[in-house]
């Protein structure tokens, strides 16, 4: 049973690496996209655990969503009245 799981994980990792290396995008664009997706997934996991979200570096530099979150509510899931 564990041998099957170990083999499945090994082939998943090999496929992921091969897919990433042979992607039709440039390396910098692929790394940026993967970083954004990992940040979104981490925020979703933290949201499920009711912890404060990780702020994206680009949002902090561009004055995006991170400023609105700091100025907004203190992390409750209740809808705001404004």
Helices and strands as residue ranges (DSSP letters): H 2-21, H 27-48, H 57-62, H 65-71
